[in-house]
Amino acid sequence: MNHSRRSFLKQSGLAVAAAGVPYSLTAQSPVAPSDQVQVALIGCRNQGFSNLKDHLRQPGVVCGGLCDVDQQILEERAAEVERLTGTRPPLYGDYRKLLENKDIDAVIIGTPDHWHALMLVDACAAGKAVYVEKPLANSIAECDLMVKAARYYKRVVQVGQQQRSGLHWQAVVDYVQSGLLGGIRRVQVWANFNYGKGGERVPATSPPAHLDFDRWLGPAPAQPYHATRVHGSWRHQWDFGGGLMTDWGVHLLDIVLWAMQVEGAPRSVRASGGIYAYPDRAIETPDTLDVQYDMGGWTLSWEQLGGVQRGIYGRNYGIAFIGANGTLVVNRSGWEVIPQAEDGRYLIPALPPQRGQESNHERHAINFLAAIRDQKDPICTVEMGREAAFYAHLGNIAQRTDSVLRWDATKGQFLQNKAANALLKPDYRAPWRWPSFG
Ligand SMILES: NC(=O)c1ccc[n+]([C@@H]2O[C@H](COP(=O)([O-])OP(=O)(O)OC[C@H]3O[C@@H](n4cnc5c(N)ncnc54)[C@H](O)[C@@H]3O)[C@@H](O)[C@H]2O)c1
């Protein structure tokens, strides 16, 4: 981004919005082309496009390009951008070509998880700021690589854990850190979602003509095409995602790590679970999973039930911080504090349900744009993305290897556990190679 673009952003409403003051979603006054910020999108079907729209609503932001390996999706999204902005963006089937476009300042990575690492490293090398969707990557080694790349190339990287930008999540973190709950001995996280049972099992077929399936697979192992394992439902296959654990897990675990000021790995991780309810569906990731993290002085638990839409505290997903004086329960719809009673009195005042906000995603986009302007870290750094993804991957690896995991931070691997260490890093399929830099 040139100097004048940066100075435009400085004068615009972004600085105010990033500071937490309410912002307007309405159209702003016209901005000179030299002052615009060009944001491009890689992976256009669902979340990435939603992120792009949040960016395009901000003053001075234009769509610098769209990239997808599905021509049909690309055309549909191009038409939508044209309808929203009046301009048809440049279209790409290969993200490396998009990265060669020097006019593009920032890219959003909205592809399935197995692509995030390669794309982020290449985008950083090409000089772009990056908004990468969560989980940061589909393996621990890729997460570590991405942290290194972002810092080596000194790029602004925002991870799509948008709850970090949510006001009620920030209020919850403040409350937990105030000490009012008393000693917190257990944090319970649960996620019960219907979609966790996966798609119907269907036979392998040829991919549709509009989808470049080989490029969709990219560095993942070669395999036949199954319609219910790609768009929107890839996350239940290990080659592409980590099931509910790395989907909702990173969002919710991120809040726990933040509120509890966790640094580093848990003392140990154990898990139980499997595909107990839906053996006939197109899933490899467990539909049922319980994980216990020993945090040294308190315990962290994760419970998931794919196919179920109900859960404890009347919520199908959430976090409960359980302290000596009371329990704070939170999810996206809001939060409350349920006090502990002793001798007929509450130990702390009850806090009735507080509503959550809708605009976390847009606030997160605004925060990213402000970080580009100031060339500083955004609210969800690549390290924060790494930590949340790390904890989520630990849960999956403990279940997959049926073992108690202990992490050796010096070596960056599990203590005496060959099977678990084998799951740290994927083997990239040629011609894709593990990136090297520095
Ligand atoms: N932050 C959130 O709340 C949130 C919500 C949903 C999804 N996500 C994350 O967003 C990402 C995308 O999820 P989704 O639900 O949008 O997936 P999706 O399957 O609906 O869309 C992914 C898109 O990426 C495209 N793609 C795949 N390989 C590509 C390549 N090599 N080059 C260009 N495009 C490619 C696909 O064709 C598809 O259009 C995931 O990492 C997911 O975890 C985040």
The ligand as an ORCA input file, in Angstrom:
! r2SCAN-3c Opt
* xyz 0 1
  N     -14.636    -17.533     11.337
  C     -15.718    -18.239     11.228
  O     -16.685    -18.078     11.971
  C     -15.791    -19.305     10.148
  C     -17.037    -19.844      9.772
  C     -17.053    -20.821      8.756
  C     -15.857    -21.237      8.156
  N     -14.671    -20.695      8.571
  C     -13.399    -21.104      7.952
  O     -13.346    -20.572      6.630
  C     -12.629    -21.475      5.775
  C     -13.529    -21.841      4.594
  O     -14.677    -22.514      5.058
  P     -16.007    -22.546      4.180
  O     -17.106    -23.037      5.037
  O     -16.140    -21.225      3.524
  O     -15.576    -23.644      3.084
  P     -16.240    -23.886      1.641
  O     -15.919    -25.273      1.274
  O     -17.660    -23.478      1.658
  O     -15.467    -22.843      0.698
  C     -14.104    -22.983      0.384
  C     -13.847    -22.392     -0.983
  O     -12.440    -22.504     -1.258
  C     -12.281    -22.908     -2.610
  N     -10.950    -23.470     -2.808
  C     -10.488    -24.690     -2.455
  N      -9.199    -24.823     -2.825
  C      -8.858    -23.659     -3.432
  C      -7.651    -23.187     -4.053
  N      -6.550    -23.947     -4.137
  N      -7.657    -21.938     -4.582
  C      -8.762    -21.161     -4.535
  N      -9.930    -21.568     -3.961
  C      -9.968    -22.806     -3.423
  C     -13.426    -23.884     -2.835
  O     -13.673    -24.144     -4.173
  C     -14.564    -23.151     -2.119
  O     -15.160    -22.219     -2.985
  C     -12.248    -22.666      6.631
  O     -10.939    -22.523      7.107
  C     -13.237    -22.609      7.780
  O     -12.784    -23.211      8.963
  C     -14.630    -19.750      9.536
*
